[in-house]
Amino acid sequence: MANKSATVSCRIEEDVKVQAEEILDQLGLPVSIVIGSLYRQIIDKGGIPFSLTIRQGNDNFGYTDEELNAKLEHSYQQVLRREGTPIKEVFDRLERKYVNA
């Protein structure tokens, strides 16, 4: 195992730090592990391992309010008619696609 001798220091908003560390505590992850993992992903990906974009318009996943409401209503009606896919099947598909890929 490599000798951990380097230090990373930065300033962030206190509330962001507190909220993030509360979540990490619940997950049982030290901040150093998360930061180290992020650095390893940056190395592995040759850049930031997630999308950095400027959102245009609202936060409705690219839909207008009317389009999003129509999609949500359609989905709600499918649930009422029991036309959905069982959650186990959804997660099995996701696992096959992303974990076992």
C-alpha positions as CSV (number, residue, x, y, z in Angstrom):
1,M,0.0,0.0,0.0
2,A,1.3,3.5,-0.9
3,N,2.4,5.8,1.9
4,K,-0.3,8.4,2.5
5,S,1.7,11.6,3.1
6,A,0.0,14.3,1.0
7,T,-2.6,16.7,2.4
8,V,-5.5,18.3,0.5
9,S,-6.9,21.5,1.9
10,C,-9.7,23.7,0.7
11,R,-12.4,26.1,2.0
12,I,-16.1,25.4,1.5
13,E,-19.3,26.7,3.0
14,E,-19.8,25.4,6.6
15,D,-23.3,24.1,5.9
16,V,-22.1,22.1,2.8
17,K,-19.4,20.5,4.9
18,V,-21.7,19.6,7.8
19,Q,-24.4,18.2,5.5
20,A,-22.0,16.1,3.4
21,E,-20.2,14.8,6.5
22,E,-23.5,13.8,8.1
23,I,-24.3,11.7,5.0
24,L,-20.8,10.2,4.9
25,D,-21.0,9.3,8.6
26,Q,-24.3,7.5,7.9
27,L,-22.6,5.6,5.1
28,G,-19.6,4.9,7.3
29,L,-17.2,6.6,4.9
30,P,-14.3,8.9,6.1
31,V,-13.9,12.1,4.1
32,S,-10.4,11.0,3.1
33,I,-11.7,7.9,1.4
34,V,-14.2,9.9,-0.6
35,I,-11.7,12.5,-1.7
36,G,-9.1,9.8,-2.5
37,S,-11.8,8.0,-4.6
38,L,-12.7,11.2,-6.5
39,Y,-9.0,11.7,-7.3
40,R,-8.6,8.2,-8.5
41,Q,-11.7,8.6,-10.7
42,I,-10.2,11.8,-12.1
43,I,-7.0,9.9,-13.0
44,D,-8.9,6.9,-14.4
45,K,-11.3,9.1,-16.5
46,G,-8.7,11.7,-17.5
47,G,-11.0,14.4,-16.2
48,I,-13.9,15.1,-14.0
49,P,-15.9,11.8,-13.6
50,F,-19.3,13.5,-13.9
51,S,-20.9,16.0,-16.2
52,L,-20.3,19.6,-15.6
53,T,-23.0,21.6,-17.5
54,I,-24.9,24.8,-17.3
55,R,-28.5,24.1,-17.0
56,Q,-30.8,25.8,-19.5
57,G,-34.3,26.8,-18.3
58,N,-35.9,24.9,-15.5
59,D,-35.0,21.7,-13.7
60,N,-37.6,19.5,-15.3
61,F,-35.1,17.2,-17.1
62,G,-35.4,19.2,-20.3
63,Y,-39.3,19.2,-20.4
64,T,-41.6,22.1,-20.1
65,D,-43.9,22.2,-17.1
66,E,-46.7,21.0,-19.2
67,E,-44.7,18.1,-20.7
68,L,-43.4,16.9,-17.3
69,N,-46.9,17.1,-15.8
70,A,-48.3,15.1,-18.7
71,K,-45.6,12.4,-18.3
72,L,-46.1,12.3,-14.5
73,E,-49.9,12.0,-14.9
74,H,-49.4,9.2,-17.5
75,S,-47.1,7.3,-15.2
76,Y,-49.5,7.8,-12.3
77,Q,-52.3,6.3,-14.3
78,Q,-50.1,3.3,-15.3
79,V,-49.5,2.7,-11.6
80,L,-53.2,2.8,-10.8
81,R,-53.8,0.3,-13.7
82,R,-50.9,-1.9,-12.4
83,E,-49.2,-1.6,-15.8
84,G,-45.7,-1.0,-14.4
85,T,-42.6,-3.2,-14.2
86,P,-41.9,-4.8,-10.9
87,I,-39.0,-3.0,-9.1
88,K,-37.0,-6.2,-8.8
89,E,-37.0,-6.5,-12.6
90,V,-36.0,-2.9,-13.0
91,F,-33.0,-3.3,-10.7
92,D,-32.1,-6.6,-12.4
93,R,-32.0,-4.9,-15.8
94,L,-30.0,-2.0,-14.4
95,E,-27.5,-4.4,-12.8
96,R,-27.1,-6.4,-16.0
97,K,-26.6,-3.2,-18.0
98,Y,-24.3,-1.3,-15.7
99,V,-22.7,-3.6,-13.1
100,N,-22.1,-6.7,-15.3
101,A,-21.2,-4.7,-18.4
